[in-house]
Amino acid sequence: MATKAAAKSRESFRATNARYEKWLRRQCEVDENALHFKHCRMRESAFAFLRATFFRWASEIEAVLPDLASAPAIPAVGDAHVQNFGIWHDLEGRLVWGVNDFDDAAVIPYPFDLVRLAVSAKISGKTGFSRGEICADIMKGYRVGLESSEPYVLNEKHWWLRRRVHATEKSIGHFWKEIDKAKKRDELPADKVPKEARRGLRSLMPKDCEVVAFARRVAGGGSLGRPRFIVIACWRGGRIVREAKALVQSAWDWSHKVSSKPRFLHFANGRSRSPDPNLHVRNGYLLRDLSPEARKLELGNDEDIKVDHRLLRAMGRELGAIHGTDRARAKQIKTHLNEADANWLTVSAKKAEDFVRSDFAAWKRATSRLKCPK
């Protein structure tokens, strides 16, 4: 059954984008240079466009896939895609892999997380698999995750995954290159960093460290434009880094006119997770450690992480574990899946991909004269 959202007339992408950015400027002090960079990145590929535009997905996906809009609504990731995964150390010092970003977490019909992950895998250029193969892998892992909501702790098992994601000499070099680039590009005097961000960053630092620099950081996709700051310090033989990123409410809630607060910590610390103890939300900022083993995994960019059948199943399982944390909701999802057509995800992913590619083409035409850095 279609929802009211599905019945509304379609709005052009440029109109949705302008409306969202107008709202964003009321929520935080937008980094205009980073927002311009986001507009340029959105021209690079359909995958980069998808990553940067969850607000559009949230506004229109129920109209694109009305048959899924009435599926059980559960606490979901929202901005699920193949590059929204990372690694961190838990309270026991164990290496953990899982969803890295819950900026847009909200109560959403569960299929939309699966569809978005499938679309991202298909258009990322990292798999070479057919849409059907991708969807089959995701669904296989998802059903496993629904049954046993446990995190990917990489100290006793899942060695195949640890070998792919642990810090290597190459990835460590890339990490520090990016930190040095941020410092060189936009180093800031301490008094130019918003007080709330500065205090939050200092609260995560050892008291006897030597602060080297504060700087703006340009990273991510959908969060580009929101202020993001890092502090670099020296402590007992090496450098350490902390990050503060401004949080706003989920774009899903924005698009559905639901008043809410960011749910980042609620999801990041959920029962299916072995959480990062250095993750905090204070005064509107997400605060976290950054290091070669506490970071988002950007596919490519010297990471050399292959998205194969096994990794797609792991991504599906991670979504299933998050969705299945509440056993009553997990039961509703399993009932809905058992009643669905066997190829529902493949068919839905094709329609959603066509929608994304159409918006991407429209954006490319509309921004043909946009001046972007080479």
C-alpha atoms as a printed R data frame, in Angstrom:
    type eleno elety resid chain resno      x       y       z
1   ATOM     1    CA   MET     A     1  0.000   0.000   0.000
2   ATOM     2    CA   ALA     A     2  1.401   3.406  -0.971
3   ATOM     3    CA   THR     A     3  1.941   6.042   1.689
4   ATOM     4    CA   LYS     A     4  1.183   9.752   1.558
5   ATOM     5    CA   ALA     A     5  4.850  10.249   0.726
6   ATOM     6    CA   ALA     A     6  4.419   8.055  -2.327
7   ATOM     7    CA   ALA     A     7  1.380   9.990  -3.483
8   ATOM     8    CA   LYS     A     8  3.004  13.412  -3.559
9   ATOM     9    CA   SER     A     9  4.191  14.922  -6.832
10  ATOM    10    CA   ARG     A    10  7.891  14.445  -7.542
11  ATOM    11    CA   GLU     A    11 10.131  17.420  -6.794
12  ATOM    12    CA   SER     A    12 13.199  18.109  -8.941
13  ATOM    13    CA   PHE     A    13 16.532  17.176  -7.423
14  ATOM    14    CA   ARG     A    14 17.780  20.778  -7.523
15  ATOM    15    CA   ALA     A    15 14.713  21.914  -5.592
16  ATOM    16    CA   THR     A    16 15.206  19.233  -2.933
17  ATOM    17    CA   ASN     A    17 18.889  20.053  -2.682
18  ATOM    18    CA   ALA     A    18 18.227  23.779  -2.259
19  ATOM    19    CA   ARG     A    19 15.547  23.111   0.343
20  ATOM    20    CA   TYR     A    20 17.807  20.782   2.328
21  ATOM    21    CA   GLU     A    21 20.774  23.157   2.281
22  ATOM    22    CA   LYS     A    22 18.575  26.051   3.389
23  ATOM    23    CA   TRP     A    23 17.471  23.932   6.349
24  ATOM    24    CA   LEU     A    24 21.061  22.837   7.055
25  ATOM    25    CA   ARG     A    25 22.221  26.443   7.335
26  ATOM    26    CA   ARG     A    26 19.699  26.920  10.119
27  ATOM    27    CA   GLN     A    27 21.058  23.896  11.989
28  ATOM    28    CA   CYS     A    28 24.780  24.668  12.007
29  ATOM    29    CA   GLU     A    29 27.397  27.082  10.696
30  ATOM    30    CA   VAL     A    30 27.934  25.523   7.288
31  ATOM    31    CA   ASP     A    31 31.470  25.197   5.942
32  ATOM    32    CA   GLU     A    32 30.818  26.752   2.541
33  ATOM    33    CA   ASN     A    33 34.109  25.568   1.036
34  ATOM    34    CA   ALA     A    34 33.326  21.991   2.035
35  ATOM    35    CA   LEU     A    35 29.803  22.349   0.657
36  ATOM    36    CA   HIS     A    36 31.222  23.539  -2.679
37  ATOM    37    CA   PHE     A    37 33.543  20.530  -2.656
38  ATOM    38    CA   LYS     A    38 30.506  18.328  -2.040
39  ATOM    39    CA   HIS     A    39 28.767  19.798  -5.104
40  ATOM    40    CA   CYS     A    40 31.881  19.010  -7.158
41  ATOM    41    CA   ARG     A    41 32.181  15.494  -5.759
42  ATOM    42    CA   MET     A    42 28.541  14.859  -6.638
43  ATOM    43    CA   ARG     A    43 29.563  15.283 -10.291
44  ATOM    44    CA   GLU     A    44 32.277  12.615 -10.148
45  ATOM    45    CA   SER     A    45 30.160   9.466 -10.360
46  ATOM    46    CA   ALA     A    46 26.723   8.075  -9.588
47  ATOM    47    CA   PHE     A    47 28.239   6.396  -6.522
48  ATOM    48    CA   ALA     A    48 29.693   9.647  -5.154
49  ATOM    49    CA   PHE     A    49 26.334  11.275  -5.854
50  ATOM    50    CA   LEU     A    50 24.479   8.556  -3.943
51  ATOM    51    CA   ARG     A    51 26.778   8.931  -0.922
52  ATOM    52    CA   ALA     A    52 26.263  12.687  -0.812
53  ATOM    53    CA   THR     A    53 22.485  12.801  -1.184
54  ATOM    54    CA   PHE     A    54 20.720  10.686   1.422
55  ATOM    55    CA   PHE     A    55 18.353  13.626   1.938
56  ATOM    56    CA   ARG     A    56 17.051  13.063  -1.596
57  ATOM    57    CA   TRP     A    57 16.724   9.312  -1.074
58  ATOM    58    CA   ALA     A    58 14.802   9.988   2.143
59  ATOM    59    CA   SER     A    59 12.455  12.394   0.370
60  ATOM    60    CA   GLU     A    60 11.639  10.246  -2.661
61  ATOM    61    CA   ILE     A    61 12.356   6.552  -2.116
62  ATOM    62    CA   GLU     A    62  8.810   5.804  -0.908
63  ATOM    63    CA   ALA     A    63  7.491   7.264  -4.157
64  ATOM    64    CA   VAL     A    64 10.011   5.259  -6.176
65  ATOM    65    CA   LEU     A    65  9.256   2.010  -4.323
66  ATOM    66    CA   PRO     A    66  5.717   2.405  -2.907
67  ATOM    67    CA   ASP     A    67  5.280  -1.341  -2.329
68  ATOM    68    CA   LEU     A    68  8.081  -1.258   0.260
69  ATOM    69    CA   ALA     A    69  6.839   1.821   2.108
70  ATOM    70    CA   SER     A    70  4.395  -0.234   4.183
71  ATOM    71    CA   ALA     A    71  7.024  -2.781   5.308
72  ATOM    72    CA   PRO     A    72  7.815  -2.942   9.050
73  ATOM    73    CA   ALA     A    73  9.473   0.280  10.146
74  ATOM    74    CA   ILE     A    74 12.390  -0.312  12.495
75  ATOM    75    CA   PRO     A    75 15.417   1.626  13.795
76  ATOM    76    CA   ALA     A    76 17.566   1.571  10.651
77  ATOM    77    CA   VAL     A    77 20.918   2.922   9.448
78  ATOM    78    CA   GLY     A    78 19.333   5.086   6.750
79  ATOM    79    CA   ASP     A    79 22.485   5.961   4.815
80  ATOM    80    CA   ALA     A    80 23.539   2.366   4.199
81  ATOM    81    CA   HIS     A    81 26.197   1.944   1.507
82  ATOM    82    CA   VAL     A    82 29.376  -0.064   0.905
83  ATOM    83    CA   GLN     A    83 31.656   2.665   2.257
84  ATOM    84    CA   ASN     A    84 29.739   3.167   5.489
85  ATOM    85    CA   PHE     A    85 31.846   0.595   7.319
86  ATOM    86    CA   GLY     A    86 34.888   1.030   9.501
87  ATOM    87    CA   ILE     A    87 37.064  -0.334  12.282
88  ATOM    88    CA   TRP     A    88 37.646   0.623  15.898
89  ATOM    89    CA   HIS     A    89 38.881  -0.847  19.188
90  ATOM    90    CA   ASP     A    90 36.305  -1.698  21.827
91  ATOM    91    CA   LEU     A    91 36.616  -1.326  25.609
92  ATOM    92    CA   GLU     A    92 38.667  -4.528  25.760
93  ATOM    93    CA   GLY     A    93 41.055  -3.352  23.061
94  ATOM    94    CA   ARG     A    94 39.630  -5.781  20.487
95  ATOM    95    CA   LEU     A    95 39.500  -4.803  16.811
96  ATOM    96    CA   VAL     A    96 35.884  -4.500  15.604
97  ATOM    97    CA   TRP     A    97 34.408  -3.991  12.115
98  ATOM    98    CA   GLY     A    98 30.942  -2.670  11.352
99  ATOM    99    CA   VAL     A    99 28.749   0.229  10.267
100 ATOM   100    CA   ASN     A   100 30.711   3.389  10.965
101 ATOM   101    CA   ASP     A   101 28.216   6.226  10.526
102 ATOM   102    CA   PHE     A   102 24.756   6.634  12.039
103 ATOM   103    CA   ASP     A   103 24.239  10.310  11.158
104 ATOM   104    CA   ASP     A   104 20.972   9.507   9.374
105 ATOM   105    CA   ALA     A   105 19.687   6.697  11.556
106 ATOM   106    CA   ALA     A   106 15.925   6.814  12.004
107 ATOM   107    CA   VAL     A   107 12.811   4.645  12.145
108 ATOM   108    CA   ILE     A   108 12.513   3.557   8.502
109 ATOM   109    CA   PRO     A   109 10.868   0.668   6.628
110 ATOM   110    CA   TYR     A   110 13.606  -1.946   6.861
111 ATOM   111    CA   PRO     A   111 13.898  -2.799   3.111
112 ATOM   112    CA   PHE     A   112 15.290   0.627   2.260
113 ATOM   113    CA   ASP     A   113 18.587  -0.113   4.049
114 ATOM   114    CA   LEU     A   114 18.966  -3.274   1.958
115 ATOM   115    CA   VAL     A   115 18.027  -1.568  -1.298
116 ATOM   116    CA   ARG     A   116 20.443   1.299  -0.709
117 ATOM   117    CA   LEU     A   117 23.300  -1.065   0.123
118 ATOM   118    CA   ALA     A   118 22.573  -3.092  -3.030
119 ATOM   119    CA   VAL     A   119 22.427   0.010  -5.243
120 ATOM   120    CA   SER     A   120 25.695   1.305  -3.802
121 ATOM   121    CA   ALA     A   121 27.448  -2.018  -4.445
122 ATOM   122    CA   LYS     A   122 26.235  -2.099  -8.042
123 ATOM   123    CA   ILE     A   123 27.248   1.455  -8.951
124 ATOM   124    CA   SER     A   124 30.461   1.594  -6.896
125 ATOM   125    CA   GLY     A   125 32.499  -0.063  -9.620
126 ATOM   126    CA   LYS     A   126 34.135  -2.259  -6.960
127 ATOM   127    CA   THR     A   127 32.448  -5.621  -7.575
128 ATOM   128    CA   GLY     A   128 31.883  -6.555 -11.215
129 ATOM   129    CA   PHE     A   129 28.941  -8.702 -10.077
130 ATOM   130    CA   SER     A   130 25.444  -8.718 -11.481
131 ATOM   131    CA   ARG     A   131 22.667  -7.041  -9.545
132 ATOM   132    CA   GLY     A   132 21.163 -10.441  -8.812
133 ATOM   133    CA   GLU     A   133 24.434 -11.760  -7.378
134 ATOM   134    CA   ILE     A   134 24.860  -8.684  -5.178
135 ATOM   135    CA   CYS     A   135 21.323  -8.917  -3.836
136 ATOM   136    CA   ALA     A   136 21.616 -12.650  -3.191
137 ATOM   137    CA   ASP     A   137 24.789 -12.109  -1.128
138 ATOM   138    CA   ILE     A   138 23.287  -9.257   0.872
139 ATOM   139    CA   MET     A   139 20.114 -11.216   1.624
140 ATOM   140    CA   LYS     A   140 22.042 -14.337   2.630
141 ATOM   141    CA   GLY     A   141 24.055 -12.358   5.159
142 ATOM   142    CA   TYR     A   142 21.022 -10.362   6.292
143 ATOM   143    CA   ARG     A   143 19.062 -13.442   7.290
144 ATOM   144    CA   VAL     A   144 22.032 -14.695   9.327
145 ATOM   145    CA   GLY     A   145 22.287 -11.343  11.101
146 ATOM   146    CA   LEU     A   146 18.597 -11.349  11.971
147 ATOM   147    CA   GLU     A   147 19.020 -14.701  13.724
148 ATOM   148    CA   SER     A   148 22.102 -13.786  15.765
149 ATOM   149    CA   SER     A   149 22.728 -10.104  16.425
150 ATOM   150    CA   GLU     A   150 26.397 -10.223  17.301
151 ATOM   151    CA   PRO     A   151 29.176  -7.844  16.249
152 ATOM   152    CA   TYR     A   152 32.195  -8.580  14.085
153 ATOM   153    CA   VAL     A   153 34.930  -8.835  16.721
154 ATOM   154    CA   LEU     A   154 38.145  -9.670  14.886
155 ATOM   155    CA   ASN     A   155 40.300 -11.141  17.655
156 ATOM   156    CA   GLU     A   156 39.260 -14.815  17.718
157 ATOM   157    CA   LYS     A   157 37.445 -15.373  14.437
158 ATOM   158    CA   HIS     A   158 36.641 -13.677  11.127
159 ATOM   159    CA   TRP     A   159 40.374 -13.705  10.347
160 ATOM   160    CA   TRP     A   160 39.631 -13.308   6.642
161 ATOM   161    CA   LEU     A   161 38.026  -9.945   7.437
162 ATOM   162    CA   ARG     A   162 40.774  -8.860   9.813
163 ATOM   163    CA   ARG     A   163 43.372  -9.508   7.112
164 ATOM   164    CA   ARG     A   164 41.501  -7.109   4.812
165 ATOM   165    CA   VAL     A   165 40.767  -4.240   7.182
166 ATOM   166    CA   HIS     A   166 43.583  -4.091   9.730
167 ATOM   167    CA   ALA     A   167 46.052  -1.230   9.409
168 ATOM   168    CA   THR     A   168 48.893  -1.889   6.988
169 ATOM   169    CA   GLU     A   169 51.982   0.151   6.247
170 ATOM   170    CA   LYS     A   170 50.189   1.449   3.163
171 ATOM   171    CA   SER     A   171 46.950   2.412   4.931
172 ATOM   172    CA   ILE     A   172 48.851   3.982   7.837
173 ATOM   173    CA   GLY     A   173 50.809   6.116   5.388
174 ATOM   174    CA   HIS     A   174 47.586   7.160   3.661
175 ATOM   175    CA   PHE     A   175 45.973   8.087   6.996
176 ATOM   176    CA   TRP     A   176 48.798  10.410   8.054
177 ATOM   177    CA   LYS     A   177 49.009  11.891   4.561
178 ATOM   178    CA   GLU     A   178 45.344  12.918   4.879
179 ATOM   179    CA   ILE     A   179 45.894  14.393   8.358
180 ATOM   180    CA   ASP     A   180 48.930  16.371   7.156
181 ATOM   181    CA   LYS     A   181 46.929  17.578   4.151
182 ATOM   182    CA   ALA     A   182 44.137  18.848   6.431
183 ATOM   183    CA   LYS     A   183 46.665  20.694   8.613
184 ATOM   184    CA   LYS     A   184 48.361  22.266   5.609
185 ATOM   185    CA   ARG     A   185 45.091  23.230   3.915
186 ATOM   186    CA   ASP     A   186 43.192  24.781   6.807
187 ATOM   187    CA   GLU     A   187 45.074  25.042  10.108
188 ATOM   188    CA   LEU     A   188 43.172  27.177  12.618
189 ATOM   189    CA   PRO     A   189 44.138  29.131  15.726
190 ATOM   190    CA   ALA     A   190 42.458  27.553  18.744
191 ATOM   191    CA   ASP     A   191 40.201  30.569  19.222
192 ATOM   192    CA   LYS     A   192 38.793  30.118  15.690
193 ATOM   193    CA   VAL     A   193 37.430  26.680  16.560
194 ATOM   194    CA   PRO     A   194 33.895  26.893  18.025
195 ATOM   195    CA   LYS     A   195 34.033  26.746  21.797
196 ATOM   196    CA   GLU     A   196 31.843  23.633  22.041
197 ATOM   197    CA   ALA     A   197 34.010  21.742  19.538
198 ATOM   198    CA   ARG     A   198 37.265  22.915  21.129
199 ATOM   199    CA   ARG     A   199 36.197  21.873  24.609
200 ATOM   200    CA   GLY     A   200 34.963  18.528  23.347
201 ATOM   201    CA   LEU     A   201 38.208  17.807  21.536
202 ATOM   202    CA   ARG     A   202 40.317  18.723  24.557
203 ATOM   203    CA   SER     A   203 38.175  16.513  26.790
204 ATOM   204    CA   LEU     A   204 39.301  13.457  24.789
205 ATOM   205    CA   MET     A   205 43.007  14.303  24.924
206 ATOM   206    CA   PRO     A   206 45.489  13.108  27.556
207 ATOM   207    CA   LYS     A   207 46.124  15.959  29.970
208 ATOM   208    CA   ASP     A   208 49.890  15.873  29.434
209 ATOM   209    CA   CYS     A   209 49.811  15.921  25.621
210 ATOM   210    CA   GLU     A   210 51.268  18.744  23.539
211 ATOM   211    CA   VAL     A   211 48.730  20.217  21.114
212 ATOM   212    CA   VAL     A   212 50.310  20.737  17.700
213 ATOM   213    CA   ALA     A   213 47.409  22.183  15.709
214 ATOM   214    CA   PHE     A   214 43.680  22.536  15.211
215 ATOM   215    CA   ALA     A   215 42.402  22.248  11.648
216 ATOM   216    CA   ARG     A   216 39.264  21.839   9.582
217 ATOM   217    CA   ARG     A   217 38.801  18.412   8.049
218 ATOM   218    CA   VAL     A   218 37.053  17.740   4.756
219 ATOM   219    CA   ALA     A   219 35.885  14.124   4.654
220 ATOM   220    CA   GLY     A   220 32.882  11.922   4.012
221 ATOM   221    CA   GLY     A   221 30.058  12.390   1.533
222 ATOM   222    CA   GLY     A   222 26.681  13.352   2.923
223 ATOM   223    CA   SER     A   223 28.196  15.247   5.856
224 ATOM   224    CA   LEU     A   224 30.277  17.544   3.673
225 ATOM   225    CA   GLY     A   225 29.353  21.116   4.547
226 ATOM   226    CA   ARG     A   226 28.819  20.422   8.211
227 ATOM   227    CA   PRO     A   227 31.716  21.802  10.255
228 ATOM   228    CA   ARG     A   228 34.316  19.163  11.101
229 ATOM   229    CA   PHE     A   229 37.429  19.870  13.153
230 ATOM   230    CA   ILE     A   230 40.458  17.892  14.264
231 ATOM   231    CA   VAL     A   231 43.120  18.459  16.881
232 ATOM   232    CA   ILE     A   232 46.579  16.944  16.400
233 ATOM   233    CA   ALA     A   233 48.811  16.442  19.402
234 ATOM   234    CA   CYS     A   234 52.039  14.729  20.393
235 ATOM   235    CA   TRP     A   235 51.887  12.304  23.291
236 ATOM   236    CA   ARG     A   236 54.531   9.932  24.583
237 ATOM   237    CA   GLY     A   237 56.385   9.221  21.392
238 ATOM   238    CA   GLY     A   238 53.874   9.860  18.631
239 ATOM   239    CA   ARG     A   239 50.995  11.883  17.242
240 ATOM   240    CA   ILE     A   240 47.353  11.410  18.189
241 ATOM   241    CA   VAL     A   241 44.233  12.851  16.522
242 ATOM   242    CA   ARG     A   242 40.699  13.626  17.731
243 ATOM   243    CA   GLU     A   243 37.748  14.780  15.607
244 ATOM   244    CA   ALA     A   244 34.601  16.816  16.248
245 ATOM   245    CA   LYS     A   245 31.801  16.714  13.636
246 ATOM   246    CA   ALA     A   246 28.621  18.750  13.906
247 ATOM   247    CA   LEU     A   247 25.502  16.586  14.175
248 ATOM   248    CA   VAL     A   248 22.041  17.447  12.918
249 ATOM   249    CA   GLN     A   249 18.866  15.403  12.870
250 ATOM   250    CA   SER     A   250 18.487  12.587  10.379
251 ATOM   251    CA   ALA     A   251 17.627  13.625   6.833
252 ATOM   252    CA   TRP     A   252 14.886  10.979   6.960
253 ATOM   253    CA   ASP     A   253 13.207  12.824   9.822
254 ATOM   254    CA   TRP     A   254 13.801  16.151   8.073
255 ATOM   255    CA   SER     A   255 12.093  14.903   4.921
256 ATOM   256    CA   HIS     A   256  9.167  13.472   6.899
257 ATOM   257    CA   LYS     A   257  8.806  16.577   9.096
258 ATOM   258    CA   VAL     A   258  9.553  14.616  12.268
259 ATOM   259    CA   SER     A   259 11.169  16.494  15.124
260 ATOM   260    CA   SER     A   260 14.049  14.451  16.510
261 ATOM   261    CA   LYS     A   261 17.513  14.543  17.966
262 ATOM   262    CA   PRO     A   262 20.504  12.732  16.414
263 ATOM   263    CA   ARG     A   263 20.422   9.019  17.271
264 ATOM   264    CA   PHE     A   264 24.098   8.325  16.591
265 ATOM   265    CA   LEU     A   265 25.096   7.030  20.012
266 ATOM   266    CA   HIS     A   266 21.881   5.053  20.494
267 ATOM   267    CA   PHE     A   267 22.730   3.022  17.406
268 ATOM   268    CA   ALA     A   268 26.517   2.932  17.801
269 ATOM   269    CA   ASN     A   269 26.130   1.541  21.331
270 ATOM   270    CA   GLY     A   270 23.311  -0.886  20.498
271 ATOM   271    CA   ARG     A   271 23.092  -4.507  21.621
272 ATOM   272    CA   SER     A   272 24.425  -5.782  18.294
273 ATOM   273    CA   ARG     A   273 27.598  -3.731  18.674
274 ATOM   274    CA   SER     A   274 30.852  -3.881  20.627
275 ATOM   275    CA   PRO     A   275 31.050  -0.107  20.840
276 ATOM   276    CA   ASP     A   276 33.904   2.335  20.560
277 ATOM   277    CA   PRO     A   277 34.432   3.718  24.094
278 ATOM   278    CA   ASN     A   278 35.965   6.893  22.655
279 ATOM   279    CA   LEU     A   279 32.790   7.908  20.830
280 ATOM   280    CA   HIS     A   280 30.823  10.733  22.467
281 ATOM   281    CA   VAL     A   281 28.180  13.334  21.631
282 ATOM   282    CA   ARG     A   282 28.452  16.671  23.423
283 ATOM   283    CA   ASN     A   283 26.941  20.067  22.661
284 ATOM   284    CA   GLY     A   284 25.912  19.152  19.121
285 ATOM   285    CA   TYR     A   285 29.203  17.504  18.106
286 ATOM   286    CA   LEU     A   286 30.170  13.888  17.557
287 ATOM   287    CA   LEU     A   287 33.573  13.377  19.156
288 ATOM   288    CA   ARG     A   288 35.824  10.451  18.278
289 ATOM   289    CA   ASP     A   289 39.408   9.251  18.100
290 ATOM   290    CA   LEU     A   290 40.971   9.022  14.665
291 ATOM   291    CA   SER     A   291 43.825   6.643  13.974
292 ATOM   292    CA   PRO     A   292 44.853   4.065  11.376
293 ATOM   293    CA   GLU     A   293 42.802   1.525  13.360
294 ATOM   294    CA   ALA     A   294 39.877   3.791  14.219
295 ATOM   295    CA   ARG     A   295 38.586   5.054  10.892
296 ATOM   296    CA   LYS     A   296 36.099   4.675   8.083
297 ATOM   297    CA   LEU     A   297 37.298   2.301   5.364
298 ATOM   298    CA   GLU     A   298 37.340   4.154   2.062
299 ATOM   299    CA   LEU     A   299 37.412   1.565  -0.721
300 ATOM   300    CA   GLY     A   300 40.272   2.353  -3.036
301 ATOM   301    CA   ASN     A   301 42.398   5.278  -1.800
302 ATOM   302    CA   ASP     A   302 45.283   2.872  -1.046
303 ATOM   303    CA   GLU     A   303 43.041   0.649   1.088
304 ATOM   304    CA   ASP     A   304 42.952  -2.177  -1.482
305 ATOM   305    CA   ILE     A   305 39.849  -3.717   0.102
306 ATOM   306    CA   LYS     A   306 38.125  -6.006  -2.375
307 ATOM   307    CA   VAL     A   307 34.308  -6.025  -2.319
308 ATOM   308    CA   ASP     A   308 33.641  -9.671  -3.084
309 ATOM   309    CA   HIS     A   309 30.818 -12.097  -2.288
310 ATOM   310    CA   ARG     A   310 32.122 -12.711   1.220
311 ATOM   311    CA   LEU     A   311 32.322  -9.038   2.127
312 ATOM   312    CA   LEU     A   312 28.856  -8.343   0.689
313 ATOM   313    CA   ARG     A   313 27.455 -11.134   2.875
314 ATOM   314    CA   ALA     A   314 29.223  -9.595   5.885
315 ATOM   315    CA   MET     A   315 27.690  -6.198   5.113
316 ATOM   316    CA   GLY     A   316 24.258  -7.774   4.836
317 ATOM   317    CA   ARG     A   317 24.787  -9.620   8.101
318 ATOM   318    CA   GLU     A   318 25.791  -6.398   9.856
319 ATOM   319    CA   LEU     A   319 22.548  -4.737   8.729
320 ATOM   320    CA   GLY     A   320 20.593  -7.797   9.859
321 ATOM   321    CA   ALA     A   321 22.238  -7.690  13.285
322 ATOM   322    CA   ILE     A   322 21.341  -4.011  13.691
323 ATOM   323    CA   HIS     A   323 17.756  -4.525  12.499
324 ATOM   324    CA   GLY     A   324 17.308  -7.675  14.567
325 ATOM   325    CA   THR     A   325 18.410  -6.285  17.922
326 ATOM   326    CA   ASP     A   326 14.756  -6.199  18.999
327 ATOM   327    CA   ARG     A   327 13.546  -9.796  18.665
328 ATOM   328    CA   ALA     A   328  9.889  -8.806  18.182
329 ATOM   329    CA   ARG     A   329 10.878  -6.569  15.254
330 ATOM   330    CA   ALA     A   330 13.126  -9.301  13.877
331 ATOM   331    CA   LYS     A   331 10.149 -11.652  13.848
332 ATOM   332    CA   GLN     A   332  8.066  -9.075  11.939
333 ATOM   333    CA   ILE     A   333 10.846  -8.669   9.384
334 ATOM   334    CA   LYS     A   334 11.213 -12.434   8.873
335 ATOM   335    CA   THR     A   335  7.466 -12.783   8.362
336 ATOM   336    CA   HIS     A   336  7.503  -9.958   5.811
337 ATOM   337    CA   LEU     A   337 10.483 -11.479   3.988
338 ATOM   338    CA   ASN     A   338  8.852 -14.897   3.835
339 ATOM   339    CA   GLU     A   339  5.768 -13.372   2.191
340 ATOM   340    CA   ALA     A   340  7.747 -11.314  -0.350
341 ATOM   341    CA   ASP     A   341  8.595 -12.335  -3.910
342 ATOM   342    CA   ALA     A   342 11.930 -14.127  -4.178
343 ATOM   343    CA   ASN     A   343 13.484 -11.420  -6.365
344 ATOM   344    CA   TRP     A   344 11.993  -8.356  -4.636
345 ATOM   345    CA   LEU     A   345 15.391  -6.893  -3.723
346 ATOM   346    CA   THR     A   346 16.820  -7.258  -7.233
347 ATOM   347    CA   VAL     A   347 13.745  -5.614  -8.809
348 ATOM   348    CA   SER     A   348 13.678  -2.826  -6.222
349 ATOM   349    CA   ALA     A   349 17.413  -2.163  -6.547
350 ATOM   350    CA   LYS     A   350 17.032  -1.738 -10.321
351 ATOM   351    CA   LYS     A   351 14.252   0.839  -9.892
352 ATOM   352    CA   ALA     A   352 16.192   2.696  -7.192
353 ATOM   353    CA   GLU     A   353 19.376   2.695  -9.276
354 ATOM   354    CA   ASP     A   354 17.505   4.168 -12.241
355 ATOM   355    CA   PHE     A   355 16.163   6.898  -9.937
356 ATOM   356    CA   VAL     A   356 19.671   7.720  -8.639
357 ATOM   357    CA   ARG     A   357 21.210   7.755 -12.101
358 ATOM   358    CA   SER     A   358 18.443  10.045 -13.387
359 ATOM   359    CA   ASP     A   359 19.093  12.536 -10.576
360 ATOM   360    CA   PHE     A   360 22.844  12.266 -11.169
361 ATOM   361    CA   ALA     A   361 22.436  13.058 -14.857
362 ATOM   362    CA   ALA     A   362 20.225  16.042 -14.010
363 ATOM   363    CA   TRP     A   363 22.819  17.346 -11.545
364 ATOM   364    CA   LYS     A   364 25.614  16.979 -14.120
365 ATOM   365    CA   ARG     A   365 23.607  19.021 -16.617
366 ATOM   366    CA   ALA     A   366 22.673  21.682 -14.079
367 ATOM   367    CA   THR     A   367 26.263  22.136 -12.834
368 ATOM   368    CA   SER     A   368 28.142  21.935 -16.119
369 ATOM   369    CA   ARG     A   369 29.782  25.311 -15.423
370 ATOM   370    CA   LEU     A   370 30.631  24.614 -11.797
371 ATOM   371    CA   LYS     A   371 34.302  25.397 -11.153
372 ATOM   372    CA   CYS     A   372 35.868  22.488  -9.340
373 ATOM   373    CA   PRO     A   373 39.441  21.871  -8.198
374 ATOM   374    CA   LYS     A   374 41.412  19.448 -10.348
